[in-house]
Amino acid sequence: MARHLGFRSNAVPWLGGFLLAALCGCGLGLVACDRQPLSEGLPDHPDCSSCHGSAVNSAPPRGIDGATSTDRIGVGAHQAHLLAGTVAAPVACTECHLLPTSLLDHPSFDGGPALVVFGPLATTGGAMPAWDRNLAQCSNGYCHGGTLFGAEARPGPIWTRVDGSQLVCTACHGFPPGGSHPADSRCEACHGEVVGAGGVILVKERHIDGIVDVQGGGRFHPEGYADPALHGADTNRGVSNCKACHGADLGGSGTTIGCDPCHQQGWRTNCVYCHGGIDNSTGAPPVDILGGTATSALGVGSHTSHVSRTNHAAYACTVCHAAITDVLSDGHLFDSTPGRAEVVLSGAPGGTGRYEAPGCSEIYCHGTGRTNGSAPNFVPGAPLSCTSCHPAATQSSGHLWHTSFGCETCHATVVSSSTQVVNPDLHVNGSVEVSMAAGVWDATAQTCSDTACHGAGALPW
């Protein structure tokens, strides 16, 4: 029989028996020779599935030994590769095996295990894949992330483990991938033509295909995004997490540029680089972080009147907001409330107050001096007057007995009349300044004496 196939029996002594079983239909499904001479009964081109695989395709199961379970090495993940799954297109047989053109040039015709010879996809990017039959494991192949960051720390796929556990993203690459890749696990942000939210592969033919598909010609941001009017506004609104690509300190990450090369020196601690700068240099709006300039915008509102020395001292930003040292300070630009500044009032005179947009309440600054008051709207309306904060109805009994006198009678260092503040630093400053042209005020005993009004006796307020 071996002579019919061009082999000498003394060179391959077992061949006759093997071929008799393999080629003459002994349970393996090959077209039988019907007891005819082989030259008449052997098909010119035997079908691969005659020895392994099935009517669906030629990949096991069944294996050449008849095995059908995926925990058998001759079966394993053949079908998972040959059929389209959830993460990739079908993998051709030639990616792992040499495809014979006839039975006689079959690489494993000697009856041994099928030879594994990796093809062009598995070796993409200079990958050097290897197959360990004893471990039933591939390693270093492109298909399973062999060219990606951290590959040396990831175990290669086990051929006989076909339970879906090796189809998760992290089986082949980090999530995010690590290395010079931006630290952002939203794959769809750059690869949205291939992958959707949550890592769902949308187009399997473009995943694990030897090409990295980046939308927009390889750009994360659209053309012209370097314009501060675009990327600055998006940053303030929290549209993108800049630190994911540009580094935790915005100094760059891998091949991604940081902010410093384009921004002017000192920008990180220059408040007016992002907000304020129109009415004063404190950083208080206008302009606000959303680009607003009108006082009708809550982000602008009454900022200018608070940081300016008007009928009170100029208040520092820390009266209403937490202290910051630079753009990366906790609770500042990158926080859980993008586009909105937190109002904490920890530095307010009197050390108390509550803010609930759009106004303040229970706060000293807008109280009578004796009790806290409120400013229901940070957006300015009618100009404030003395009675806006301490109307006559809220005055103490002592004040009510002295309404015939001007405020300057007892508060001469603060006001020059009942409506004119002459020393803003002593007004709305957390303390009551009493200074009389004639007389003595005892702040501890709350009495006045030696006054022109009451003579020499000390009278309680």
FITORLO-256742 format. One record per residue (C-alpha): residue in three letters; x, z, y. Coordinates in Angstrom, 2 decimals. Example, Ala and Ser with C-alpha at 12.3 -4.5 7.8 and 13.67 -1.06 7.14 Angstrom:
<recs>
+------+---------+---------+---------+
! type !    east !      up !   north !
+------+---------+---------+---------+
!  Ala !   12.30 !    7.80 !   -4.50 !
!  Ser !   13.67 !    7.14 !   -1.06 !
+------+---------+---------+---------+
</recs>
This chain:
<recs>
+------+---------+---------+---------+
! type !    east !      up !   north !
+------+---------+---------+---------+
!  Met !    0.00 !    0.00 !    0.00 !
!  Ala !    2.82 !    0.85 !    2.36 !
!  Arg !    4.25 !   -2.57 !    1.66 !
!  His !    1.10 !   -4.15 !    3.06 !
!  Leu !    1.68 !   -2.35 !    6.40 !
!  Gly !    5.30 !   -3.34 !    6.63 !
!  Phe !    6.84 !   -0.02 !    5.47 !
!  Arg !    9.04 !    0.54 !    2.45 !
!  Ser !    7.76 !    3.34 !    0.25 !
!  Asn !   11.23 !    4.71 !   -0.30 !
!  Ala !   11.63 !    5.11 !    3.49 !
!  Val !    8.29 !    6.85 !    3.96 !
!  Pro !    7.48 !    8.23 !    0.50 !
!  Trp !    4.27 !   10.03 !    1.55 !
!  Leu !    2.79 !    7.15 !    3.46 !
!  Gly !    0.87 !    5.60 !    0.64 !
!  Gly !   -1.22 !    8.67 !   -0.06 !
!  Phe !   -1.77 !    9.39 !    3.61 !
!  Leu !   -2.90 !    5.91 !    4.46 !
!  Leu !   -5.10 !    5.78 !    1.42 !
!  Ala !   -6.97 !    8.81 !    2.71 !
!  Ala !   -6.83 !    7.86 !    6.38 !
!  Leu !   -7.66 !    4.22 !    6.16 !
!  Cys !   -9.97 !    3.93 !    3.21 !
!  Gly !  -12.83 !    5.98 !    4.51 !
!  Cys !  -12.12 !    9.29 !    2.76 !
!  Gly !  -14.47 !   11.25 !    4.97 !
!  Leu !  -12.74 !   10.20 !    8.21 !
!  Gly !  -15.13 !    7.45 !    9.15 !
!  Leu !  -12.70 !    4.52 !    9.28 !
!  Val !  -14.16 !    1.23 !    8.09 !
!  Ala !  -13.51 !    1.28 !    4.36 !
!  Cys !  -11.68 !   -1.54 !    2.64 !
!  Asp !  -14.34 !   -1.96 !   -0.04 !
!  Arg !  -11.68 !   -2.17 !   -2.73 !
!  Gln !  -10.54 !   -5.39 !   -1.13 !
!  Pro !   -6.89 !   -6.12 !   -0.37 !
!  Leu !   -5.85 !   -4.35 !    2.88 !
!  Ser !   -5.22 !   -7.66 !    4.55 !
!  Glu !   -8.93 !   -8.32 !    4.19 !
!  Gly !  -10.44 !   -4.82 !    4.55 !
!  Leu !   -8.37 !   -3.20 !    7.39 !
!  Pro !   -9.85 !   -3.79 !   10.87 !
!  Asp !   -7.54 !   -5.54 !   13.30 !
!  His !   -8.15 !   -2.85 !   15.93 !
!  Pro !   -9.36 !    0.48 !   14.47 !
!  Asp !  -11.47 !    2.60 !   16.86 !
!  Cys !   -9.79 !    5.88 !   17.95 !
!  Ser !  -12.93 !    7.81 !   17.14 !
!  Ser !  -12.61 !    6.74 !   13.54 !
!  Cys !  -10.03 !    9.53 !   13.09 !
!  His !  -10.84 !   11.98 !   15.91 !
!  Gly !  -13.54 !   12.52 !   18.47 !
!  Ser !  -17.11 !   11.41 !   18.13 !
!  Ala !  -19.50 !    8.67 !   19.05 !
!  Val !  -19.47 !   10.02 !   22.63 !
!  Asn !  -15.73 !    9.54 !   23.12 !
!  Ser !  -12.52 !    9.63 !   21.19 !
!  Ala !  -11.33 !   13.05 !   22.33 !
!  Pro !  -11.84 !   15.98 !   19.94 !
!  Pro !  -13.99 !   17.44 !   18.62 !
!  Arg !  -13.63 !   16.53 !   15.90 !
!  Gly !   -9.90 !   17.03 !   15.49 !
!  Ile !   -7.92 !   15.00 !   12.98 !
!  Asp !   -8.31 !   17.94 !   10.60 !
!  Gly !  -12.06 !   18.01 !   11.12 !
!  Ala !  -12.00 !   21.06 !   13.45 !
!  Thr !  -14.79 !   21.34 !   16.02 !
!  Ser !  -14.25 !   24.74 !   17.68 !
!  Thr !  -12.50 !   24.89 !   21.06 !
!  Asp !  -10.37 !   27.80 !   19.86 !
!  Arg !   -8.58 !   25.36 !   17.55 !
!  Ile !   -5.58 !   23.77 !   19.23 !
!  Gly !   -6.56 !   20.32 !   17.99 !
!  Val !   -9.82 !   20.62 !   19.91 !
!  Gly !   -9.23 !   23.00 !   22.84 !
!  Ala !  -10.17 !   21.70 !   26.29 !
!  His !  -10.21 !   18.00 !   25.42 !
!  Gln !  -13.83 !   17.52 !   26.46 !
!  Ala !  -13.38 !   19.66 !   29.59 !
!  His !  -10.74 !   17.18 !   30.71 !
!  Leu !  -12.29 !   13.93 !   29.54 !
!  Leu !  -15.73 !   14.59 !   31.03 !
!  Ala !  -16.39 !   15.20 !   34.72 !
!  Gly !  -16.82 !   18.90 !   35.40 !
!  Thr !  -17.56 !   20.92 !   38.51 !
!  Val !  -14.12 !   20.67 !   40.14 !
!  Ala !  -12.56 !   17.31 !   39.24 !
!  Ala !  -13.18 !   13.79 !   38.04 !
!  Pro !  -12.58 !   12.92 !   34.36 !
!  Val !   -8.94 !   12.99 !   33.28 !
!  Ala !   -7.77 !    9.93 !   31.37 !
!  Cys !   -6.20 !   10.37 !   27.94 !
!  Thr !   -3.02 !    8.81 !   29.34 !
!  Glu !   -2.44 !   11.81 !   31.60 !
!  Cys !   -1.41 !   13.82 !   28.55 !
!  His !   -0.80 !   11.30 !   25.77 !
!  Leu !    0.70 !    7.87 !   25.18 !
!  Leu !   -2.15 !    5.54 !   24.39 !
!  Pro !   -1.39 !    3.40 !   21.34 !
!  Thr !   -2.34 !   -0.24 !   21.20 !
!  Ser !   -2.68 !   -0.23 !   17.42 !
!  Leu !   -2.65 !    2.21 !   14.55 !
!  Leu !    0.92 !    1.37 !   13.67 !
!  Asp !    2.34 !    2.33 !   17.06 !
!  His !    0.42 !    5.62 !   17.23 !
!  Pro !    2.96 !    8.21 !   18.54 !
!  Ser !    1.92 !   10.82 !   15.98 !
!  Phe !    1.46 !    8.48 !   13.05 !
!  Asp !    3.75 !   10.67 !   10.96 !
!  Gly !    0.93 !   13.22 !   10.54 !
!  Gly !    2.34 !   15.76 !   12.96 !
!  Pro !    0.67 !   17.18 !   16.10 !
!  Ala !   -0.33 !   14.77 !   18.83 !
!  Leu !    2.52 !   14.23 !   21.22 !
!  Val !    1.97 !   15.50 !   24.78 !
!  Val !    3.53 !   13.14 !   27.31 !
!  Phe !    2.40 !   13.80 !   30.88 !
!  Gly !    1.25 !   10.97 !   33.10 !
!  Pro !    1.44 !   10.18 !   36.84 !
!  Leu !   -1.18 !   12.67 !   38.04 !
!  Ala !    0.35 !   15.64 !   36.25 !
!  Thr !    3.76 !   14.80 !   37.75 !
!  Thr !    2.51 !   14.21 !   41.31 !
!  Gly !    4.66 !   15.69 !   44.05 !
!  Gly !    7.68 !   16.01 !   41.79 !
!  Ala !    5.92 !   18.39 !   39.43 !
!  Met !    7.65 !   18.91 !   36.09 !
!  Pro !    4.89 !   19.90 !   33.69 !
!  Ala !    5.62 !   21.36 !   30.29 !
!  Trp !    3.59 !   21.99 !   27.14 !
!  Asp !    4.18 !   24.96 !   24.85 !
!  Arg !    2.30 !   24.41 !   21.60 !
!  Asn !    3.11 !   27.89 !   20.32 !
!  Leu !    1.38 !   29.43 !   23.34 !
!  Ala !   -1.17 !   26.62 !   23.64 !
!  Gln !   -0.30 !   26.55 !   27.32 !
!  Cys !    0.59 !   24.06 !   30.07 !
!  Ser !    2.81 !   25.03 !   32.97 !
!  Asn !    4.17 !   23.56 !   36.22 !
!  Gly !    1.75 !   20.61 !   36.25 !
!  Tyr !    0.29 !   19.27 !   39.47 !
!  Cys !   -3.21 !   19.41 !   38.01 !
!  His !   -3.17 !   23.20 !   37.81 !
!  Gly !   -1.32 !   23.95 !   41.07 !
!  Gly !    2.27 !   23.64 !   39.90 !
!  Thr !    3.39 !   22.28 !   43.28 !
!  Leu !    1.53 !   24.87 !   45.38 !
!  Phe !    2.74 !   28.12 !   46.92 !
!  Gly !    3.00 !   30.98 !   44.44 !
!  Ala !    2.88 !   28.75 !   41.35 !
!  Glu !    5.70 !   30.68 !   39.71 !
!  Ala !    3.57 !   33.83 !   39.74 !
!  Arg !    0.45 !   32.20 !   38.29 !
!  Pro !    0.11 !   31.78 !   34.54 !
!  Gly !   -0.47 !   28.26 !   33.30 !
!  Pro !   -3.84 !   27.40 !   31.74 !
!  Ile !   -4.45 !   28.29 !   28.10 !
!  Trp !   -5.58 !   25.16 !   26.28 !
!  Thr !   -7.93 !   26.96 !   23.89 !
!  Arg !   -9.63 !   29.12 !   26.55 !
!  Val !  -12.67 !   27.05 !   27.48 !
!  Asp !  -14.91 !   29.71 !   29.02 !
!  Gly !  -14.80 !   28.63 !   32.68 !
!  Ser !  -12.47 !   31.44 !   33.71 !
!  Gln !   -9.71 !   28.92 !   34.47 !
!  Leu !  -11.89 !   26.86 !   36.80 !
!  Val !  -11.90 !   29.39 !   39.66 !
!  Cys !   -9.98 !   28.44 !   42.80 !
!  Thr !   -7.37 !   31.16 !   42.36 !
!  Ala !   -6.40 !   29.86 !   38.93 !
!  Cys !   -4.53 !   27.02 !   40.67 !
!  His !   -3.88 !   28.22 !   44.22 !
!  Gly !   -4.35 !   31.20 !   46.49 !
!  Phe !   -7.55 !   31.70 !   48.44 !
!  Pro !   -6.32 !   30.97 !   51.07 !
!  Pro !   -3.37 !   29.11 !   49.53 !
!  Gly !   -0.63 !   31.12 !   51.26 !
!  Gly !    2.80 !   30.00 !   52.42 !
!  Ser !    2.66 !   27.76 !   55.48 !
!  His !   -1.06 !   27.15 !   54.95 !
!  Pro !   -3.29 !   28.78 !   57.59 !
!  Ala !   -4.55 !   32.17 !   56.46 !
!  Asp !   -8.17 !   31.03 !   56.42 !
!  Ser !  -10.23 !   30.85 !   53.23 !
!  Arg !  -12.85 !   28.57 !   54.78 !
!  Cys !  -11.62 !   25.46 !   52.98 !
!  Glu !  -14.42 !   23.41 !   54.50 !
!  Ala !  -12.94 !   23.91 !   57.98 !
!  Cys !  -10.18 !   21.38 !   57.24 !
!  His !  -11.29 !   19.80 !   53.97 !
!  Gly !  -15.02 !   19.53 !   54.58 !
!  Glu !  -15.20 !   16.00 !   53.18 !
!  Val !  -14.22 !   17.38 !   49.77 !
!  Val !  -15.24 !   21.04 !   49.65 !
!  Gly !  -18.17 !   22.95 !   51.08 !
!  Ala !  -18.84 !   26.57 !   51.98 !
!  Gly !  -17.85 !   29.06 !   49.32 !
!  Gly !  -15.36 !   26.67 !   47.73 !
!  Val !  -17.97 !   24.39 !   46.17 !
!  Ile !  -16.43 !   20.99 !   45.41 !
!  Leu !  -18.57 !   18.27 !   46.98 !
!  Val !  -16.64 !   15.16 !   45.92 !
!  Lys !  -14.89 !   15.73 !   42.60 !
!  Glu !  -13.12 !   12.38 !   42.73 !
!  Arg !  -11.15 !   13.57 !   45.77 !
!  His !  -10.15 !   16.95 !   44.36 !
!  Ile !   -7.01 !   17.19 !   42.21 !
!  Asp !   -6.40 !   13.49 !   42.79 !
!  Gly !   -2.85 !   13.60 !   44.13 !
!  Ile !   -3.94 !   13.43 !   47.78 !
!  Val !   -4.64 !   16.23 !   50.25 !
!  Asp !   -7.70 !   15.16 !   52.23 !
!  Val !   -7.81 !   16.60 !   55.75 !
!  Gln !  -10.67 !   15.50 !   57.94 !
!  Gly !  -10.12 !   14.11 !   61.40 !
!  Gly !   -6.86 !   12.39 !   60.52 !
!  Gly !   -5.16 !   15.63 !   59.62 !
!  Arg !   -6.37 !   17.64 !   62.61 !
!  Phe !   -8.31 !   20.87 !   62.42 !
!  His !   -9.48 !   20.52 !   66.03 !
!  Pro !  -10.90 !   17.38 !   67.65 !
!  Glu !   -8.85 !   15.14 !   69.89 !
!  Gly !   -8.27 !   16.65 !   73.33 !
!  Tyr !   -8.79 !   20.21 !   72.13 !
!  Ala !   -5.62 !   21.36 !   73.90 !
!  Asp !   -7.62 !   21.29 !   77.14 !
!  Pro !   -8.13 !   24.98 !   78.08 !
!  Ala !  -11.73 !   24.21 !   79.02 !
!  Leu !  -12.32 !   23.45 !   75.33 !
!  His !  -10.15 !   25.70 !   73.24 !
!  Gly !  -10.17 !   28.58 !   75.74 !
!  Ala !  -13.95 !   28.71 !   75.85 !
!  Asp !  -14.19 !   28.49 !   72.05 !
!  Thr !  -11.68 !   31.31 !   71.67 !
!  Asn !  -13.63 !   33.57 !   74.00 !
!  Arg !  -16.85 !   32.78 !   72.21 !
!  Gly !  -15.30 !   33.50 !   68.84 !
!  Val !  -16.03 !   29.99 !   67.57 !
!  Ser !  -12.77 !   30.02 !   65.61 !
!  Asn !  -10.49 !   32.77 !   64.41 !
!  Cys !   -7.30 !   31.59 !   66.08 !
!  Lys !   -5.18 !   34.09 !   64.16 !
!  Ala !   -6.07 !   32.47 !   60.85 !
!  Cys !   -4.01 !   29.36 !   61.69 !
!  His !   -1.80 !   30.42 !   64.58 !
!  Gly !   -0.61 !   33.70 !   63.08 !
!  Ala !   -1.70 !   37.31 !   63.34 !
!  Asp !    0.29 !   37.63 !   66.58 !
!  Leu !   -0.59 !   34.09 !   67.76 !
!  Gly !    3.09 !   33.27 !   67.45 !
!  Gly !    2.57 !   30.46 !   64.96 !
!  Ser !    2.30 !   30.33 !   61.19 !
!  Gly !    4.45 !   28.05 !   59.07 !
!  Thr !    4.16 !   24.58 !   60.55 !
!  Thr !    1.31 !   25.58 !   62.88 !
!  Ile !    2.29 !   26.06 !   66.51 !
!  Gly !    1.70 !   29.36 !   68.27 !
!  Cys !    0.13 !   29.89 !   71.68 !
!  Asp !    3.28 !   30.79 !   73.64 !
!  Pro !    4.89 !   27.32 !   73.89 !
!  Cys !    1.90 !   25.97 !   75.83 !
!  His !    0.71 !   29.03 !   77.73 !
!  Gln !    2.54 !   30.28 !   80.79 !
!  Gln !    4.96 !   33.16 !   80.41 !
!  Gly !    3.23 !   36.53 !   80.55 !
!  Trp !   -0.19 !   35.17 !   79.64 !
!  Arg !   -0.71 !   37.83 !   76.98 !
!  Thr !   -0.87 !   40.63 !   79.57 !
!  Asn !   -2.24 !   38.61 !   82.49 !
!  Cys !   -5.95 !   39.45 !   82.65 !
!  Val !   -6.82 !   36.63 !   85.02 !
!  Tyr !   -5.50 !   34.11 !   82.50 !
!  Cys !   -8.85 !   34.40 !   80.71 !
!  His !  -11.26 !   35.97 !   83.20 !
!  Gly !  -11.51 !   36.98 !   86.85 !
!  Gly !   -9.14 !   35.81 !   89.57 !
!  Ile !  -11.69 !   34.39 !   92.02 !
!  Asp !  -12.70 !   37.44 !   94.10 !
!  Asn !   -9.62 !   39.56 !   93.33 !
!  Ser !   -6.62 !   39.85 !   91.03 !
!  Thr !   -7.88 !   42.72 !   88.88 !
!  Gly !   -9.23 !   40.45 !   86.15 !
!  Ala !  -12.82 !   41.42 !   86.94 !
!  Pro !  -15.19 !   38.42 !   86.91 !
!  Pro !  -15.90 !   35.98 !   88.34 !
!  Val !  -15.02 !   33.97 !   86.34 !
!  Asp !  -16.37 !   35.62 !   83.16 !
!  Ile !  -15.15 !   34.83 !   79.65 !
!  Leu !  -17.95 !   32.32 !   79.15 !
!  Gly !  -17.10 !   30.46 !   82.35 !
!  Gly !  -19.83 !   31.98 !   84.52 !
!  Thr !  -19.24 !   32.49 !   88.25 !
!  Ala !  -22.66 !   33.45 !   89.64 !
!  Thr !  -23.55 !   37.12 !   90.01 !
!  Ser !  -26.81 !   36.33 !   88.25 !
!  Ala !  -24.78 !   36.00 !   85.04 !
!  Leu !  -24.49 !   39.36 !   83.31 !
!  Gly !  -20.82 !   38.70 !   82.62 !
!  Val !  -20.23 !   38.51 !   86.38 !
!  Gly !  -22.92 !   40.73 !   87.87 !
!  Ser !  -21.62 !   43.53 !   90.10 !
!  His !  -18.01 !   43.50 !   88.90 !
!  Thr !  -16.62 !   42.73 !   92.34 !
!  Ser !  -18.44 !   45.58 !   94.07 !
!  His !  -17.19 !   48.04 !   91.45 !
!  Val !  -13.50 !   47.08 !   91.61 !
!  Ser !  -13.53 !   46.81 !   95.42 !
!  Arg !  -13.15 !   49.69 !   97.92 !
!  Thr !  -16.55 !   49.65 !   99.60 !
!  Asn !  -18.56 !   52.89 !   99.93 !
!  His !  -16.48 !   54.33 !   97.10 !
!  Ala !  -12.93 !   53.94 !   95.86 !
!  Ala !  -12.05 !   50.82 !   93.92 !
!  Tyr !  -12.82 !   51.64 !   90.31 !
!  Ala !  -10.31 !   50.72 !   87.64 !
!  Cys !  -11.50 !   48.58 !   84.74 !
!  Thr !  -10.99 !   51.58 !   82.45 !
!  Val !  -13.89 !   53.38 !   84.17 !
!  Cys !  -16.25 !   51.17 !   82.18 !
!  His !  -14.05 !   49.51 !   79.54 !
!  Ala !  -11.48 !   50.64 !   76.99 !
!  Ala !   -7.86 !   50.38 !   78.07 !
!  Ile !   -5.97 !   47.40 !   76.70 !
!  Thr !   -2.31 !   46.46 !   76.71 !
!  Asp !   -2.51 !   42.78 !   75.86 !
!  Val !   -4.77 !   40.08 !   74.49 !
!  Leu !   -4.42 !   41.41 !   70.93 !
!  Ser !   -5.45 !   44.99 !   71.70 !
!  Asp !   -8.06 !   46.35 !   69.33 !
!  Gly !  -11.59 !   45.70 !   70.49 !
!  His !  -10.55 !   43.04 !   73.00 !
!  Leu !  -10.52 !   39.30 !   72.34 !
!  Phe !  -10.66 !   39.30 !   68.54 !
!  Asp !  -13.36 !   41.78 !   67.63 !
!  Ser !  -16.79 !   41.89 !   66.06 !
!  Thr !  -18.59 !   41.00 !   69.29 !
!  Pro !  -17.11 !   37.70 !   70.51 !
!  Gly !  -18.13 !   36.61 !   73.97 !
!  Arg !  -19.08 !   40.11 !   75.05 !
!  Ala !  -17.06 !   42.96 !   76.58 !
!  Glu !  -17.82 !   46.45 !   75.28 !
!  Val !  -18.87 !   49.03 !   77.89 !
!  Val !  -17.73 !   52.52 !   76.90 !
!  Leu !  -17.88 !   54.43 !   80.25 !
!  Ser !  -15.28 !   56.90 !   78.99 !
!  Gly !  -13.51 !   56.85 !   82.36 !
!  Ala !  -16.60 !   57.14 !   84.53 !
!  Pro !  -16.62 !   59.90 !   87.18 !
!  Gly !  -18.27 !   62.89 !   85.66 !
!  Gly !  -17.21 !   61.64 !   82.22 !
!  Thr !  -20.64 !   60.63 !   81.05 !
!  Gly !  -23.05 !   57.74 !   81.02 !
!  Arg !  -24.75 !   55.27 !   78.74 !
!  Tyr !  -24.86 !   51.50 !   78.88 !
!  Glu !  -27.53 !   49.34 !   77.38 !
!  Ala !  -27.67 !   45.80 !   78.67 !
!  Pro !  -28.36 !   45.03 !   81.35 !
!  Gly !  -27.80 !   48.42 !   83.04 !
!  Cys !  -26.48 !   51.99 !   82.99 !
!  Ser !  -28.33 !   55.26 !   82.71 !
!  Glu !  -27.55 !   58.97 !   82.67 !
!  Ile !  -24.50 !   58.27 !   84.76 !
!  Tyr !  -22.93 !   60.23 !   87.60 !
!  Cys !  -22.03 !   57.19 !   89.68 !
!  His !  -25.64 !   56.40 !   90.41 !
!  Gly !  -26.92 !   59.97 !   90.52 !
!  Thr !  -27.71 !   62.37 !   93.31 !
!  Gly !  -24.46 !   64.23 !   93.10 !
!  Arg !  -26.37 !   67.00 !   91.36 !
!  Thr !  -28.03 !   65.05 !   88.57 !
!  Asn !  -27.13 !   61.82 !   86.82 !
!  Gly !  -29.02 !   58.67 !   87.65 !
!  Ser !  -29.33 !   55.09 !   86.50 !
!  Ala !  -28.66 !   51.53 !   87.58 !
!  Pro !  -31.19 !   49.53 !   85.60 !
!  Asn !  -29.52 !   46.17 !   86.12 !
!  Phe !  -25.85 !   45.28 !   86.48 !
!  Val !  -26.93 !   42.01 !   88.06 !
!  Pro !  -27.16 !   42.84 !   91.77 !
!  Gly !  -30.53 !   42.77 !   93.49 !
!  Ala !  -31.26 !   44.29 !   96.92 !
!  Pro !  -28.27 !   46.00 !   98.59 !
!  Leu !  -27.91 !   49.69 !   97.74 !
!  Ser !  -28.57 !   52.31 !  100.41 !
!  Cys !  -27.97 !   56.06 !  100.47 !
!  Thr !  -31.43 !   56.74 !   99.10 !
!  Ser !  -30.81 !   54.36 !   96.19 !
!  Cys !  -28.80 !   57.13 !   94.55 !
!  His !  -30.02 !   60.35 !   96.17 !
!  Pro !  -33.48 !   59.95 !   97.64 !
!  Ala !  -35.00 !   62.83 !   99.62 !
!  Ala !  -37.28 !   63.79 !   96.76 !
!  Thr !  -34.32 !   64.68 !   94.56 !
!  Gln !  -32.39 !   66.74 !   97.08 !
!  Ser !  -31.71 !   70.42 !   96.47 !
!  Ser !  -33.74 !   73.08 !   98.30 !
!  Gly !  -30.73 !   73.73 !  100.51 !
!  His !  -30.62 !   70.13 !  101.63 !
!  Leu !  -34.32 !   70.11 !  102.37 !
!  Trp !  -33.83 !   72.94 !  104.91 !
!  His !  -31.14 !   70.91 !  106.70 !
!  Thr !  -32.69 !   67.46 !  106.97 !
!  Ser !  -32.68 !   67.73 !  110.76 !
!  Phe !  -28.89 !   67.57 !  110.68 !
!  Gly !  -26.88 !   64.45 !  109.97 !
!  Cys !  -24.82 !   64.28 !  106.78 !
!  Glu !  -21.62 !   64.39 !  108.84 !
!  Thr !  -22.43 !   67.96 !  109.92 !
!  Cys !  -21.31 !   69.29 !  106.54 !
!  His !  -19.46 !   66.26 !  105.07 !
!  Ala !  -17.41 !   65.14 !  108.04 !
!  Thr !  -14.43 !   63.99 !  105.96 !
!  Val !  -16.65 !   61.60 !  104.03 !
!  Val !  -19.23 !   60.21 !  106.43 !
!  Ser !  -19.52 !   59.73 !  110.17 !
!  Ser !  -23.31 !   59.59 !  110.15 !
!  Ser !  -26.10 !   59.77 !  107.67 !
!  Thr !  -25.54 !   56.14 !  106.71 !
!  Gln !  -21.84 !   55.40 !  107.26 !
!  Val !  -19.13 !   56.29 !  104.73 !
!  Val !  -15.76 !   56.58 !  106.46 !
!  Asn !  -13.63 !   57.69 !  103.52 !
!  Pro !  -14.70 !   55.85 !  100.37 !
!  Asp !  -12.04 !   57.67 !   98.31 !
!  Leu !  -13.96 !   60.92 !   98.78 !
!  His !  -17.36 !   59.45 !   97.98 !
!  Val !  -18.70 !   59.14 !   94.42 !
!  Asn !  -15.44 !   60.64 !   93.18 !
!  Gly !  -16.76 !   63.36 !   90.91 !
!  Ser !  -16.70 !   66.18 !   93.44 !
!  Val !  -18.68 !   67.30 !   96.52 !
!  Glu !  -16.59 !   67.36 !   99.69 !
!  Val !  -17.84 !   69.93 !  102.24 !
!  Ser !  -16.12 !   69.96 !  105.62 !
!  Met !  -17.78 !   71.46 !  108.73 !
!  Ala !  -16.60 !   71.23 !  112.32 !
!  Ala !  -17.33 !   74.96 !  112.68 !
!  Gly !  -17.73 !   77.25 !  109.72 !
!  Val !  -16.31 !   78.06 !  106.31 !
!  Trp !  -17.59 !   76.78 !  102.96 !
!  Asp !  -16.90 !   78.83 !   99.83 !
!  Ala !  -17.24 !   76.38 !   96.94 !
!  Thr !  -17.01 !   79.14 !   94.34 !
!  Ala !  -19.65 !   81.40 !   95.85 !
!  Gln !  -21.61 !   78.42 !   97.16 !
!  Thr !  -21.96 !   80.04 !  100.60 !
!  Cys !  -21.21 !   79.09 !  104.18 !
!  Ser !  -20.21 !   81.50 !  106.94 !
!  Asp !  -19.10 !   81.65 !  110.57 !
!  Thr !  -21.22 !   78.63 !  111.35 !
!  Ala !  -22.82 !   77.78 !  114.63 !
!  Cys !  -26.08 !   77.51 !  112.73 !
!  His !  -26.18 !   80.95 !  111.10 !
!  Gly !  -23.63 !   83.05 !  112.94 !
!  Ala !  -21.03 !   85.16 !  111.20 !
!  Gly !  -22.94 !   86.04 !  108.06 !
!  Ala !  -22.32 !   84.33 !  104.71 !
!  Leu !  -25.48 !   82.63 !  103.55 !
!  Pro !  -26.00 !   81.23 !  100.03 !
!  Trp !  -26.63 !   77.53 !   99.83 !
+------+---------+---------+---------+
</recs>
